[in-house]
Amino acid sequence: WVVHVNKMSNQKHVIVLGAGIIGLACAYQLASIPGRPFEVTVVAKEFTPYTTSDVAGGVWGPIFVFPKDKVLKWSAKTKDESMKHIQTKEFPVSSMKVQVFFREREAEPEDTYFQHLCPDWKFLSGEELRGCKAGMFFLAEREFLCG
């Protein structure tokens, strides 16, 4: 983004470059801040339906990054937003099975901090481990934005 401050009103003018999913999501979030501290303009070579994002899909699933408290908050919010689309049947949706394996070590609490966001989450056992020391399973939701 490019930020310019209007010295007369002290309002910041943000120019978002690109009208794909990332650019529009940034512009929407900035324009939605209470008190509207930003004037937002989107500048792009192409707009819908001619962006790459118009034919892209998305997958929701937990990510293994830190800090945990922020990741959990962001993951829960993005899952809630995805579920809104799923419930309205706006886009075709399916579930994708995800299995995570640990070859060299046992699973640790840091590896499972997201499990409450995935009601179907479980540790793998026996044959499911395929010779690994530990593993887990959950479903991730896939949205197909291009129908």
C-alpha positions in Angstrom: 0.0 0.0 0.0 1.0 3.6 -0.3 0.0 6.0 2.5 -0.5 9.8 2.1 -1.5 12.1 5.0 -3.9 15.0 4.1 -2.4 17.8 6.3 -5.7 19.7 6.3 -7.8 16.9 7.7 -5.1 14.7 9.1 -6.8 11.8 7.4 -4.6 9.2 5.9 -5.2 8.3 2.2 -4.2 4.7 1.5 -3.8 3.5 -2.1 -4.0 -0.3 -2.4 -2.3 -1.7 -5.5 -4.2 -4.6 -7.0 -7.8 -5.7 -7.1 -7.4 -9.4 -6.5 -8.5 -11.1 -3.3 -5.6 -9.7 -1.3 -5.9 -6.1 -2.5 -9.7 -6.0 -2.0 -9.5 -7.7 1.4 -6.9 -5.1 2.5 -9.0 -2.3 1.1 -12.2 -3.6 2.8 -10.5 -4.0 6.2 -9.0 -0.6 6.1 -12.3 1.0 5.0 -14.1 -0.9 7.8 -12.1 0.5 10.7 -14.4 2.4 13.1 -14.0 6.1 12.8 -12.8 5.7 9.2 -9.3 6.9 9.7 -8.4 6.0 6.1 -9.6 7.1 2.7 -9.0 4.0 0.6 -8.5 3.9 -3.2 -7.8 0.7 -5.1 -5.6 1.0 -8.2 -5.2 -2.0 -10.5 -4.4 -3.0 -14.1 -7.4 -5.4 -14.1 -10.7 -5.6 -12.1 -13.2 -8.4 -11.7 -13.9 -10.6 -13.6 -10.4 -10.3 -15.1 -8.2 -11.0 -12.1 -6.5 -14.2 -11.2 -8.4 -14.2 -8.0 -11.7 -14.6 -9.9 -10.9 -18.2 -10.7 -9.1 -19.1 -7.5 -10.2 -21.2 -4.7 -9.4 -21.3 -1.0 -8.7 -23.8 1.8 -9.4 -23.2 5.4 -7.3 -25.1 7.9 -5.2 -24.4 10.9 -1.7 -23.1 10.4 1.4 -23.9 12.5 2.8 -20.5 13.3 3.2 -18.3 16.3 2.2 -16.3 18.4 -0.5 -18.8 19.3 -2.9 -16.4 20.8 -3.0 -14.2 17.6 -3.1 -17.2 15.3 -6.1 -18.8 17.1 -7.9 -15.5 17.0 -7.2 -15.0 13.2 -8.0 -18.7 12.5 -11.3 -18.5 14.3 -12.3 -15.3 12.5 -11.4 -16.7 9.0 -13.2 -19.9 9.7 -16.3 -18.0 10.8 -16.2 -16.0 7.6 -15.7 -19.1 5.5 -18.6 -20.8 7.3 -20.9 -17.8 6.3 -20.2 -18.6 2.7 -20.7 -22.3 3.2 -24.1 -21.8 5.0 -25.4 -19.6 2.3 -24.3 -22.0 -0.4 -22.8 -19.0 -2.3 -19.9 -21.0 -3.5 -19.5 -24.8 -4.0 -17.7 -26.3 -0.9 -16.2 -29.6 0.0 -14.0 -31.0 2.8 -10.4 -32.0 2.3 -8.8 -34.6 4.6 -5.6 -33.4 6.1 -3.0 -35.6 7.8 0.1 -34.2 9.5 2.9 -36.6 10.3 6.0 -36.3 12.5 8.7 -38.7 11.5 11.4 -37.8 14.0 9.5 -36.9 17.2 6.3 -37.2 19.1 3.6 -34.5 18.8 3.9 -31.7 21.3 1.3 -29.4 22.8 2.5 -26.6 20.4 1.5 -28.9 17.5 -2.1 -29.2 18.7 -3.1 -25.8 20.0 -5.7 -25.3 17.2 -7.6 -28.6 17.7 -10.7 -26.9 19.2 -11.2 -25.2 15.9 -11.5 -28.6 14.1 -14.3 -30.7 15.7 -13.1 -33.7 13.7 -9.5 -33.4 14.9 -7.8 -36.6 16.3 -4.4 -38.1 16.9 -3.5 -40.9 14.4 -2.7 -44.3 15.8 -1.4 -47.7 14.7 -1.5 -48.3 10.9 -2.7 -44.7 10.3 0.8 -43.5 11.3 2.5 -45.2 8.3 5.7 -45.7 10.2 5.9 -42.2 11.7 6.2 -41.4 15.4 3.1 -39.2 15.6 0.4 -37.8 13.5 -3.0 -36.0 13.5 -6.0 -35.7 11.2 -8.6 -33.0 10.6 -10.9 -31.8 7.8 -10.2 -28.5 6.0 -13.0 -26.7 4.2 -12.4 -25.8 0.5 -14.3 -23.0 -1.3 -14.4 -23.0 -5.0 -14.9 -19.3 -6.0 -15.3 -19.9 -9.7 -18.2 -22.3 -9.6 
